Amino acid sequence: MAKLPKDVRLDYIVRNGLVNKPEEYIRGIFGNAKQFERRHGAWVIRLGAGGTGYAPNYRIEFAASPSQASPEELRAGFLEGQYVPTVEALTAANTLYGGSSHKVLQHGLGDERWSTATDDEASLLSVLQKLVEDRRRSTSPR
C-alpha cells in the first residue's frame, strides 16, 4: 500500500483494514488517552502519517494548546519538577506511542510525519462502536 494520506484518521486505517486487531488497537489508544486525561484534561490523537498504516504510531496531545512556555516556566517545569501547563503541553507533544505496543517510544518522533487531522474522544468511540456492532452482526445467528 502507498503512504497514508497526510490527513489520516482512525476511521481510515480501520476502514481500509490496516490494523490486524482494530478493537484492540483502539482500546490501547483509548487507555493511554484516559491516563492523559486524568492528568492533563481534554485530548486529541494524532496518527503517524509517515508509513503505510499498519498499526501507526500516535501522539496524544492537549485538545487546546496552552500558550508557549516562558524560560521561567521551563525552569520550573523541567528543573524544579513543578506542574506547569505550558511545559506539560510541550512534553505531551513530544511523547510518541508505539502503535503495536502502546508504550512510550524513545525514538522516531522527529523522523515521522504526523497527520494534519486529529481524532477526539467522540470520534474514537464512534469508530470503536462501529467495530463492536459489526462484530456482533457477524457472530449473531441469522
C-alpha positions as CSV (number, residue, x, y, z in Angstrom):
1,M,0.0,0.0,0.0
2,A,1.1,3.6,-0.7
3,K,1.8,6.1,2.0
4,L,-1.0,7.2,4.3
5,P,-2.8,10.4,3.4
6,K,-1.5,13.4,5.2
7,D,-4.9,13.9,7.0
8,V,-5.2,10.2,8.1
9,R,-7.6,9.5,10.9
10,L,-8.6,6.3,12.8
11,D,-11.7,5.6,10.7
12,Y,-9.4,5.5,7.5
13,I,-7.0,2.9,8.9
14,V,-9.8,0.7,10.3
15,R,-12.0,1.0,7.1
16,N,-9.0,0.0,4.9
17,G,-8.0,-3.0,7.1
18,L,-4.7,-1.5,8.1
19,V,-4.8,-2.9,11.7
20,N,-4.9,-6.7,12.4
21,K,-6.9,-6.2,15.6
22,P,-8.6,-2.9,15.3
23,E,-10.6,-3.1,18.5
24,E,-7.5,-3.9,20.5
25,Y,-5.6,-1.1,18.7
26,I,-8.3,1.5,19.5
27,R,-8.7,0.3,23.1
28,G,-4.9,0.6,23.6
29,I,-5.1,4.2,22.4
30,F,-8.1,4.9,24.5
31,G,-6.4,3.6,27.6
32,N,-3.4,5.8,27.1
33,A,-5.7,8.8,26.3
34,K,-7.7,8.3,29.5
35,Q,-4.5,8.3,31.6
36,F,-3.5,11.5,29.8
37,E,-7.0,13.0,30.6
38,R,-6.7,12.3,34.3
39,R,-3.5,14.3,34.4
40,H,-4.0,17.0,31.8
41,G,-7.6,17.2,30.7
42,A,-9.1,17.1,27.2
43,W,-7.1,15.4,24.4
44,V,-6.8,14.6,20.8
45,I,-5.0,11.8,18.9
46,R,-2.6,12.5,16.0
47,L,-1.6,9.4,13.9
48,G,1.8,9.0,12.3
49,A,1.4,9.5,8.6
50,G,4.9,8.6,7.5
51,G,4.4,4.9,7.0
52,T,1.9,2.6,5.2
53,G,-0.5,2.5,8.2
54,Y,-0.1,-0.9,9.8
55,A,-0.8,0.0,13.4
56,P,0.6,3.5,13.1
57,N,2.3,5.2,16.0
58,Y,0.4,8.0,17.6
59,R,0.6,11.0,19.8
60,I,-1.8,12.2,22.5
61,E,-2.0,15.9,22.6
62,F,-3.8,18.6,24.5
63,A,-7.2,19.4,22.8
64,A,-6.3,23.1,23.2
65,S,-2.7,24.0,23.5
66,P,-1.7,26.5,26.2
67,S,0.4,29.4,25.3
68,Q,4.2,29.0,24.7
69,A,6.3,28.3,27.8
70,S,8.5,31.1,29.1
71,P,12.1,30.5,30.2
72,E,10.9,30.7,33.9
73,E,8.1,28.1,33.2
74,L,10.6,25.8,31.5
75,R,13.0,26.1,34.5
76,A,10.1,25.4,37.0
77,G,8.7,22.5,35.0
78,F,11.9,20.7,34.0
79,L,14.4,21.6,36.7
80,E,12.2,22.1,39.7
81,G,9.5,19.4,38.9
82,Q,6.6,21.8,39.3
83,Y,3.4,21.3,37.3
84,V,3.3,24.0,34.6
85,P,0.6,23.6,31.9
86,T,2.7,25.1,29.1
87,V,5.6,22.6,29.9
88,E,3.1,19.7,30.2
89,A,1.8,20.6,26.7
90,L,5.4,20.6,25.3
91,T,6.1,17.2,26.9
92,A,2.8,15.8,25.6
93,A,3.5,17.0,22.1
94,N,6.9,15.2,22.2
95,T,5.6,11.9,23.5
96,L,5.3,9.1,20.9
97,Y,3.4,5.9,21.5
98,G,4.1,2.7,19.5
99,G,1.0,1.5,17.6
100,S,1.7,-2.1,18.2
101,S,2.8,-1.9,21.9
102,H,1.0,1.2,23.1
103,K,4.2,2.0,25.0
104,V,6.1,5.3,25.0
105,L,8.8,5.2,22.4
106,Q,12.1,7.0,22.9
107,H,12.9,7.4,19.2
108,G,11.2,8.2,15.9
109,L,9.4,11.5,16.8
110,G,11.5,13.7,14.6
111,D,11.6,11.3,11.7
112,E,7.9,10.6,11.4
113,R,5.4,12.9,9.7
114,W,2.2,13.4,11.6
115,S,-1.4,13.6,10.4
116,T,-2.8,17.1,10.0
117,A,-6.1,15.7,11.2
118,T,-6.9,14.6,14.8
119,D,-9.4,12.3,16.5
120,D,-11.0,13.3,19.7
121,E,-12.8,11.0,22.2
122,A,-16.1,11.2,20.4
123,S,-14.6,10.1,17.0
124,L,-12.5,7.3,18.7
125,L,-15.6,6.0,20.5
126,S,-17.6,6.2,17.3
127,V,-15.1,4.0,15.4
128,L,-14.9,1.6,18.3
129,Q,-18.7,1.4,18.5
130,K,-19.0,0.6,14.8
131,L,-16.4,-2.2,15.1
132,V,-18.3,-3.8,18.1
133,E,-21.6,-3.6,16.2
134,D,-20.0,-5.1,13.1
135,R,-18.5,-8.0,15.1
136,R,-21.9,-8.6,16.8
137,R,-23.7,-8.7,13.5
138,S,-21.2,-11.1,12.0
139,T,-21.4,-13.5,15.0
140,S,-25.1,-13.4,15.7
141,P,-27.3,-16.3,14.4
142,R,-29.4,-15.5,11.3
